[in-house]
């Protein structure tokens, strides 16, 4: 059975919020895919409410693509403490943290959540722009570390 990278992470010693390279894959044709852990809240101490995580997912998926090239997907973590971002090619933590900071600032100025109709979203009634903005503010005020184990902001 393959080891799952996130199951090997000691969630008791990380220091959120942070960005962390959580995986790097190369195929036989030379393509590179990178996975980032975008941790908003301290694991096992706090969790994003469902409506906040859902709205943040929509906003991050929309706005992060304007800040960083090669975004394939942004998905919420099941534990609701952050998101995974999958990208083409390798990106440095500084680039990802800077893009996330710009995106969170943009979220604070947002007045409308994209793709919140029954046609566009599988649970379109479960959103909270207010909550998404509150958590964006919390992360920005704490600062996004470029290291998961040491506060490097």
C-alpha positions in Angstrom: 0.0 0.0 0.0 1.3 3.4 -1.0 2.2 5.9 1.8 0.0 9.0 1.9 2.2 12.1 2.4 -0.3 14.0 4.5 -0.7 11.0 6.8 3.1 11.1 7.5 3.0 14.8 8.6 3.1 15.3 12.3 0.0 17.6 12.6 0.9 18.3 16.3 4.1 20.2 15.5 3.2 22.3 12.4 2.5 26.0 12.9 -0.3 27.4 10.8 -0.9 29.4 8.8 1.7 28.3 6.3 2.4 27.1 2.7 4.2 23.8 2.3 5.3 21.6 -0.6 3.4 18.4 0.0 4.4 16.5 -3.1 6.3 16.6 -6.4 5.7 14.2 -9.2 7.6 13.7 -12.5 6.4 11.5 -15.3 8.4 9.7 -18.0 7.7 12.5 -20.5 9.3 15.2 -18.2 6.1 16.8 -16.9 6.1 18.0 -13.3 3.2 18.3 -11.0 3.5 19.9 -7.5 1.1 19.7 -4.6 1.0 22.5 -2.0 -0.5 22.4 1.5 -2.2 25.8 2.1 -2.8 25.6 5.8 -5.1 28.3 7.2 -5.8 27.0 10.8 -3.9 25.0 13.3 -4.7 21.3 12.9 -6.7 19.7 15.8 -7.3 23.1 17.3 -9.7 24.8 14.9 -11.6 24.1 11.7 -13.3 26.2 9.0 -17.1 26.1 9.0 -18.5 24.4 6.0 -20.0 27.5 4.4 -16.7 29.4 4.8 -14.6 26.6 3.3 -17.0 26.2 0.4 -16.9 30.0 -0.3 -13.1 30.1 0.1 -12.8 27.2 -2.3 -14.8 29.2 -5.0 -12.8 32.4 -4.4 -9.3 30.7 -4.2 -10.1 28.7 -7.4 -11.0 31.9 -9.2 -8.4 34.4 -7.8 -5.3 32.3 -7.3 -5.2 31.5 -11.0 -4.7 35.3 -11.6 -1.7 35.3 -9.3 0.2 32.1 -10.1 0.7 30.1 -13.3 -0.1 26.5 -13.8 -2.9 26.0 -11.2 -4.6 22.7 -11.9 -6.9 22.4 -8.9 -7.6 23.8 -5.4 -9.5 21.6 -3.1 -10.4 21.8 0.6 -8.9 19.4 3.1 -11.3 17.0 4.7 -10.2 18.3 8.1 -11.2 21.8 7.1 -8.0 23.4 8.2 -6.9 24.5 4.7 -6.6 23.6 1.1 -4.5 21.6 -1.3 -3.3 23.3 -4.5 -2.1 21.2 -7.5 0.2 23.0 -10.0 2.1 22.3 -13.1 5.9 22.7 -12.7 7.8 23.6 -9.5 7.0 26.8 -7.5 8.9 28.1 -4.5 7.1 28.6 -1.2 7.8 32.4 -1.4 5.9 32.6 -4.7 3.0 30.6 -3.4 2.8 32.5 -0.1 2.9 35.8 -2.0 0.2 34.7 -4.4 -2.0 33.5 -1.5 -1.5 36.8 0.4 -2.6 38.8 -2.7 -5.6 36.5 -3.2 -6.7 36.7 0.5 -6.5 40.5 0.3 -8.7 40.4 -2.9 -11.2 38.2 -1.0 -11.5 40.9 1.6 -12.6 43.3 -1.1 -15.0 40.8 -2.8 -18.7 41.6 -2.9 -19.9 38.6 -4.9 -19.0 34.9 -4.8 -18.5 33.3 -8.3 -20.5 30.3 -9.4 -23.2 30.1 -6.8 -26.2 29.0 -8.8 -27.8 25.6 -8.9 -26.4 25.2 -12.4 -22.8 26.0 -11.4 -22.5 24.5 -7.9 -23.6 21.2 -6.3 -24.5 22.9 -3.0 -25.1 26.5 -4.0 -27.0 27.4 -0.9 -24.1 26.6 1.5 -21.9 29.7 1.2 -20.9 32.5 3.5 -18.9 35.4 2.0 -18.8 37.0 5.5 -17.2 33.9 7.1 -14.8 33.5 4.2 -13.7 37.1 4.6 -13.3 36.7 8.4 -11.0 33.7 7.9 -9.0 35.4 5.2 -8.5 38.3 7.7 -7.4 35.9 10.4 -4.8 34.3 8.1 -3.5 37.6 6.9 -3.2 39.0 10.4 -1.3 36.0 11.6 0.9 36.0 8.5 1.6 33.1 6.1 4.7 31.2 7.0 6.9 29.9 4.2 7.8 27.0 6.5 5.3 24.6 8.2 7.4 24.0 11.3 8.9 27.5 11.9 7.2 30.8 11.6 8.9 32.4 8.6 6.7 35.3 7.5 
